[in-house]
Amino acid sequence: MDSKNYAEVLIDGNVYTLAGTEEKSYFQKVAGYINEKTEKMREQPGFGKQSADYQRVMIELNMADDYFKALDKVSAMEKQKSEMEREIYSLKHELVSTQMKLESALRTLEDFQKEQTLNQEEKEQPEHPDEEAGPSGQESGDGREAEPAVSPVRPSQKGGHGVRRGGKR
């Protein structure tokens, strides 16, 4: 349970003791607001010539006017906040949707790039591995029979251990 705070405040030249759960500084702030309103009203021409009751009612009316204007401002700000929250929700939804589309497009692009790489590799490789060496028994451009680019290697029969002559180990 909150404890009561007490504060002496000066309002329109009179000292009052206020009590409540608010801080003492809050009581001073409220008293200052009342004094400020009273001073502004007294600055109005002809205000001091009116009866004390009229002056008091005019001050109260001006404070009530401030109060209702503040309520209207709060209401407008809450409405604006609500509209902004809806817009933020809509933008977040749009962002998630766009991110999903981007991820899908990136996956499609990646799949396309993989397919292009595979197609390129297939084009670079001959259809038959023997074709690269050239078929044996065909003539070369000068009318002679072309020798195969790679000759089969047989182990030497002169006591060698399978080392090719002229070749690197």
C-alpha positions as protocol buffer text, in pm:
chain_id: "A"
residue {
  index: 1
  type: MET
  ca { x: 0 y: 0 z: 0 }
}
residue {
  index: 2
  type: ASP
  ca { x: 132 y: 344 z: -92 }
}
residue {
  index: 3
  type: SER
  ca { x: 201 y: 581 z: 194 }
}
residue {
  index: 4
  type: LYS
  ca { x: 53 y: 927 z: 201 }
}
residue {
  index: 5
  type: ASN
  ca { x: 270 y: 1223 z: 124 }
}
residue {
  index: 6
  type: TYR
  ca { x: 202 y: 1572 z: 254 }
}
residue {
  index: 7
  type: ALA
  ca { x: 310 y: 1900 z: 103 }
}
residue {
  index: 8
  type: GLU
  ca { x: 241 y: 2263 z: 178 }
}
residue {
  index: 9
  type: VAL
  ca { x: 173 y: 2462 z: -137 }
}
residue {
  index: 10
  type: LEU
  ca { x: 102 y: 2827 z: -209 }
}
residue {
  index: 11
  type: ILE
  ca { x: -205 y: 2887 z: -430 }
}
residue {
  index: 12
  type: ASP
  ca { x: -318 y: 3243 z: -505 }
}
residue {
  index: 13
  type: GLY
  ca { x: -142 y: 3377 z: -197 }
}
residue {
  index: 14
  type: ASN
  ca { x: -281 y: 3116 z: 43 }
}
residue {
  index: 15
  type: VAL
  ca { x: -96 y: 2819 z: 195 }
}
residue {
  index: 16
  type: TYR
  ca { x: -265 y: 2480 z: 165 }
}
residue {
  index: 17
  type: THR
  ca { x: -156 y: 2138 z: 292 }
}
residue {
  index: 18
  type: LEU
  ca { x: -214 y: 1872 z: 29 }
}
residue {
  index: 19
  type: ALA
  ca { x: -202 y: 1498 z: 96 }
}
residue {
  index: 20
  type: GLY
  ca { x: -193 y: 1205 z: -144 }
}
residue {
  index: 21
  type: THR
  ca { x: 12 y: 919 z: -282 }
}
residue {
  index: 22
  type: GLU
  ca { x: 186 y: 1144 z: -535 }
}
residue {
  index: 23
  type: GLU
  ca { x: 530 y: 1288 z: -474 }
}
residue {
  index: 24
  type: LYS
  ca { x: 562 y: 1630 z: -310 }
}
residue {
  index: 25
  type: SER
  ca { x: 709 y: 1766 z: -632 }
}
residue {
  index: 26
  type: TYR
  ca { x: 387 y: 1672 z: -812 }
}
residue {
  index: 27
  type: PHE
  ca { x: 179 y: 1876 z: -563 }
}
residue {
  index: 28
  type: GLN
  ca { x: 408 y: 2175 z: -626 }
}
residue {
  index: 29
  type: LYS
  ca { x: 366 y: 2128 z: -1002 }
}
residue {
  index: 30
  type: VAL
  ca { x: -15 y: 2131 z: -973 }
}
residue {
  index: 31
  type: ALA
  ca { x: -9 y: 2438 z: -750 }
}
residue {
  index: 32
  type: GLY
  ca { x: 222 y: 2611 z: -997 }
}
residue {
  index: 33
  type: TYR
  ca { x: -19 y: 2537 z: -1282 }
}
residue {
  index: 34
  type: ILE
  ca { x: -311 y: 2688 z: -1087 }
}
residue {
  index: 35
  type: ASN
  ca { x: -107 y: 2999 z: -1002 }
}
residue {
  index: 36
  type: GLU
  ca { x: -2 y: 3038 z: -1365 }
}
residue {
  index: 37
  type: LYS
  ca { x: -364 y: 3017 z: -1487 }
}
residue {
  index: 38
  type: THR
  ca { x: -474 y: 3267 z: -1223 }
}
residue {
  index: 39
  type: GLU
  ca { x: -202 y: 3514 z: -1328 }
}
residue {
  index: 40
  type: LYS
  ca { x: -292 y: 3483 z: -1697 }
}
residue {
  index: 41
  type: MET
  ca { x: -658 y: 3552 z: -1622 }
}
residue {
  index: 42
  type: ARG
  ca { x: -571 y: 3855 z: -1406 }
}
residue {
  index: 43
  type: GLU
  ca { x: -375 y: 3999 z: -1698 }
}
residue {
  index: 44
  type: GLN
  ca { x: -699 y: 4012 z: -1900 }
}
residue {
  index: 45
  type: PRO
  ca { x: -854 y: 4360 z: -1916 }
}
residue {
  index: 46
  type: GLY
  ca { x: -1149 y: 4402 z: -1679 }
}
residue {
  index: 47
  type: PHE
  ca { x: -1097 y: 4065 z: -1507 }
}
residue {
  index: 48
  type: GLY
  ca { x: -1006 y: 4224 z: -1171 }
}
residue {
  index: 49
  type: LYS
  ca { x: -1326 y: 4430 z: -1175 }
}
residue {
  index: 50
  type: GLN
  ca { x: -1541 y: 4113 z: -1170 }
}
residue {
  index: 51
  type: SER
  ca { x: -1667 y: 3947 z: -853 }
}
residue {
  index: 52
  type: ALA
  ca { x: -1450 y: 3686 z: -680 }
}
residue {
  index: 53
  type: ASP
  ca { x: -1702 y: 3413 z: -774 }
}
residue {
  index: 54
  type: TYR
  ca { x: -1689 y: 3517 z: -1141 }
}
residue {
  index: 55
  type: GLN
  ca { x: -1308 y: 3519 z: -1136 }
}
residue {
  index: 56
  type: ARG
  ca { x: -1299 y: 3175 z: -974 }
}
residue {
  index: 57
  type: VAL
  ca { x: -1543 y: 3029 z: -1229 }
}
residue {
  index: 58
  type: MET
  ca { x: -1348 y: 3180 z: -1520 }
}
residue {
  index: 59
  type: ILE
  ca { x: -1024 y: 3029 z: -1390 }
}
residue {
  index: 60
  type: GLU
  ca { x: -1197 y: 2691 z: -1345 }
}
residue {
  index: 61
  type: LEU
  ca { x: -1345 y: 2712 z: -1697 }
}
residue {
  index: 62
  type: ASN
  ca { x: -1001 y: 2784 z: -1845 }
}
residue {
  index: 63
  type: MET
  ca { x: -849 y: 2489 z: -1658 }
}
residue {
  index: 64
  type: ALA
  ca { x: -1136 y: 2265 z: -1775 }
}
residue {
  index: 65
  type: ASP
  ca { x: -1073 y: 2391 z: -2130 }
}
residue {
  index: 66
  type: ASP
  ca { x: -704 y: 2294 z: -2100 }
}
residue {
  index: 67
  type: TYR
  ca { x: -809 y: 1954 z: -1963 }
}
residue {
  index: 68
  type: PHE
  ca { x: -1050 y: 1877 z: -2249 }
}
residue {
  index: 69
  type: LYS
  ca { x: -803 y: 2000 z: -2511 }
}
residue {
  index: 70
  type: ALA
  ca { x: -542 y: 1768 z: -2358 }
}
residue {
  index: 71
  type: LEU
  ca { x: -793 y: 1479 z: -2369 }
}
residue {
  index: 72
  type: ASP
  ca { x: -865 y: 1553 z: -2735 }
}
residue {
  index: 73
  type: LYS
  ca { x: -492 y: 1563 z: -2808 }
}
residue {
  index: 74
  type: VAL
  ca { x: -441 y: 1231 z: -2627 }
}
residue {
  index: 75
  type: SER
  ca { x: -731 y: 1080 z: -2822 }
}
residue {
  index: 76
  type: ALA
  ca { x: -587 y: 1204 z: -3153 }
}
residue {
  index: 77
  type: MET
  ca { x: -244 y: 1069 z: -3059 }
}
residue {
  index: 78
  type: GLU
  ca { x: -391 y: 729 z: -2964 }
}
residue {
  index: 79
  type: LYS
  ca { x: -574 y: 719 z: -3297 }
}
residue {
  index: 80
  type: GLN
  ca { x: -252 y: 812 z: -3478 }
}
residue {
  index: 81
  type: LYS
  ca { x: -63 y: 546 z: -3278 }
}
residue {
  index: 82
  type: SER
  ca { x: -324 y: 286 z: -3371 }
}
residue {
  index: 83
  type: GLU
  ca { x: -299 y: 381 z: -3741 }
}
residue {
  index: 84
  type: MET
  ca { x: 81 y: 364 z: -3722 }
}
residue {
  index: 85
  type: GLU
  ca { x: 65 y: 22 z: -3557 }
}
residue {
  index: 86
  type: ARG
  ca { x: -163 y: -102 z: -3837 }
}
residue {
  index: 87
  type: GLU
  ca { x: 74 y: 41 z: -4095 }
}
residue {
  index: 88
  type: ILE
  ca { x: 373 y: -119 z: -3920 }
}
residue {
  index: 89
  type: TYR
  ca { x: 189 y: -453 z: -3913 }
}
residue {
  index: 90
  type: SER
  ca { x: 113 y: -417 z: -4284 }
}
residue {
  index: 91
  type: LEU
  ca { x: 473 y: -324 z: -4362 }
}
residue {
  index: 92
  type: LYS
  ca { x: 606 y: -617 z: -4158 }
}
residue {
  index: 93
  type: HIS
  ca { x: 369 y: -850 z: -4345 }
}
residue {
  index: 94
  type: GLU
  ca { x: 486 y: -704 z: -4676 }
}
residue {
  index: 95
  type: LEU
  ca { x: 850 y: -740 z: -4568 }
}
residue {
  index: 96
  type: VAL
  ca { x: 805 y: -1106 z: -4477 }
}
residue {
  index: 97
  type: SER
  ca { x: 625 y: -1170 z: -4806 }
}
residue {
  index: 98
  type: THR
  ca { x: 903 y: -994 z: -5000 }
}
residue {
  index: 99
  type: GLN
  ca { x: 1170 y: -1187 z: -4810 }
}
residue {
  index: 100
  type: MET
  ca { x: 997 y: -1513 z: -4898 }
}
residue {
  index: 101
  type: LYS
  ca { x: 982 y: -1410 z: -5266 }
}
residue {
  index: 102
  type: LEU
  ca { x: 1349 y: -1314 z: -5255 }
}
residue {
  index: 103
  type: GLU
  ca { x: 1448 y: -1649 z: -5101 }
}
residue {
  index: 104
  type: SER
  ca { x: 1247 y: -1830 z: -5367 }
}
residue {
  index: 105
  type: ALA
  ca { x: 1408 y: -1625 z: -5643 }
}
residue {
  index: 106
  type: LEU
  ca { x: 1754 y: -1691 z: -5497 }
}
residue {
  index: 107
  type: ARG
  ca { x: 1684 y: -2066 z: -5486 }
}
residue {
  index: 108
  type: THR
  ca { x: 1563 y: -2054 z: -5847 }
}
residue {
  index: 109
  type: LEU
  ca { x: 1874 y: -1859 z: -5948 }
}
residue {
  index: 110
  type: GLU
  ca { x: 2098 y: -2106 z: -5765 }
}
residue {
  index: 111
  type: ASP
  ca { x: 1925 y: -2401 z: -5934 }
}
residue {
  index: 112
  type: PHE
  ca { x: 1961 y: -2227 z: -6271 }
}
residue {
  index: 113
  type: GLN
  ca { x: 2331 y: -2160 z: -6210 }
}
residue {
  index: 114
  type: LYS
  ca { x: 2389 y: -2524 z: -6113 }
}
residue {
  index: 115
  type: GLU
  ca { x: 2208 y: -2637 z: -6428 }
}
residue {
  index: 116
  type: GLN
  ca { x: 2415 y: -2397 z: -6639 }
}
residue {
  index: 117
  type: THR
  ca { x: 2736 y: -2527 z: -6481 }
}
residue {
  index: 118
  type: LEU
  ca { x: 2636 y: -2887 z: -6550 }
}
residue {
  index: 119
  type: ASN
  ca { x: 2543 y: -2802 z: -6909 }
}
residue {
  index: 120
  type: GLN
  ca { x: 2875 y: -2624 z: -6959 }
}
residue {
  index: 121
  type: GLU
  ca { x: 3067 y: -2921 z: -6817 }
}
residue {
  index: 122
  type: GLU
  ca { x: 2877 y: -3158 z: -7046 }
}
residue {
  index: 123
  type: LYS
  ca { x: 2965 y: -2944 z: -7349 }
}
residue {
  index: 124
  type: GLU
  ca { x: 3334 y: -2943 z: -7255 }
}
residue {
  index: 125
  type: GLN
  ca { x: 3348 y: -3324 z: -7219 }
}
residue {
  index: 126
  type: PRO
  ca { x: 3342 y: -3540 z: -7536 }
}
residue {
  index: 127
  type: GLU
  ca { x: 3047 y: -3768 z: -7582 }
}
residue {
  index: 128
  type: HIS
  ca { x: 3275 y: -4076 z: -7607 }
}
residue {
  index: 129
  type: PRO
  ca { x: 3602 y: -4084 z: -7417 }
}
residue {
  index: 130
  type: ASP
  ca { x: 3782 y: -4265 z: -7707 }
}
residue {
  index: 131
  type: GLU
  ca { x: 3708 y: -3978 z: -7946 }
}
residue {
  index: 132
  type: GLU
  ca { x: 3940 y: -3744 z: -7760 }
}
residue {
  index: 133
  type: ALA
  ca { x: 4242 y: -3959 z: -7846 }
}
residue {
  index: 134
  type: GLY
  ca { x: 4124 y: -3992 z: -8204 }
}
residue {
  index: 135
  type: PRO
  ca { x: 4012 y: -4319 z: -8355 }
}
residue {
  index: 136
  type: SER
  ca { x: 4289 y: -4552 z: -8459 }
}
residue {
  index: 137
  type: GLY
  ca { x: 4319 y: -4660 z: -8816 }
}
residue {
  index: 138
  type: GLN
  ca { x: 4217 y: -4324 z: -8957 }
}
residue {
  index: 139
  type: GLU
  ca { x: 4439 y: -4128 z: -9183 }
}
residue {
  index: 140
  type: SER
  ca { x: 4605 y: -3810 z: -9071 }
}
residue {
  index: 141
  type: GLY
  ca { x: 4584 y: -3497 z: -9281 }
}
residue {
  index: 142
  type: ASP
  ca { x: 4901 y: -3593 z: -9476 }
}
residue {
  index: 143
  type: GLY
  ca { x: 4769 y: -3930 z: -9600 }
}
residue {
  index: 144
  type: ARG
  ca { x: 4945 y: -4141 z: -9343 }
}
residue {
  index: 145
  type: GLU
  ca { x: 4761 y: -4348 z: -9091 }
}
residue {
  index: 146
  type: ALA
  ca { x: 4737 y: -4153 z: -8767 }
}
residue {
  index: 147
  type: GLU
  ca { x: 4895 y: -4300 z: -8461 }
}
residue {
  index: 148
  type: PRO
  ca { x: 4687 y: -4311 z: -8149 }
}
residue {
  index: 149
  type: ALA
  ca { x: 4765 y: -4033 z: -7906 }
}
residue {
  index: 150
  type: VAL
  ca { x: 4799 y: -4286 z: -7624 }
}
residue {
  index: 151
  type: SER
  ca { x: 4963 y: -4624 z: -7681 }
}
residue {
  index: 152
  type: PRO
  ca { x: 4889 y: -4916 z: -7462 }
}
residue {
  index: 153
  type: VAL
  ca { x: 5176 y: -4990 z: -7228 }
}
residue {
  index: 154
  type: ARG
  ca { x: 5284 y: -5343 z: -7169 }
}
residue {
  index: 155
  type: PRO
  ca { x: 5532 y: -5455 z: -6907 }
}
residue {
  index: 156
  type: SER
  ca { x: 5879 y: -5498 z: -7047 }
}
residue {
  index: 157
  type: GLN
  ca { x: 5971 y: -5853 z: -7120 }
}
residue {
  index: 158
  type: LYS
  ca { x: 6341 y: -5785 z: -7073 }
}
residue {
  index: 159
  type: GLY
  ca { x: 6331 y: -5831 z: -6699 }
}
residue {
  index: 160
  type: GLY
  ca { x: 6196 y: -5486 z: -6626 }
}
residue {
  index: 161
  type: HIS
  ca { x: 5948 y: -5419 z: -6358 }
}
residue {
  index: 162
  type: GLY
  ca { x: 5683 y: -5258 z: -6567 }
}
residue {
  index: 163
  type: VAL
  ca { x: 5870 y: -4933 z: -6618 }
}
residue {
  index: 164
  type: ARG
  ca { x: 5811 y: -4768 z: -6950 }
}
residue {
  index: 165
  type: ARG
  ca { x: 6107 y: -4650 z: -7141 }
}
residue {
  index: 166
  type: GLY
  ca { x: 6126 y: -4284 z: -7191 }
}
residue {
  index: 167
  type: GLY
  ca { x: 5839 y: -4237 z: -6953 }
}
residue {
  index: 168
  type: LYS
  ca { x: 5834 y: -4087 z: -6612 }
}
residue {
  index: 169
  type: ARG
  ca { x: 5767 y: -4289 z: -6311 }
}
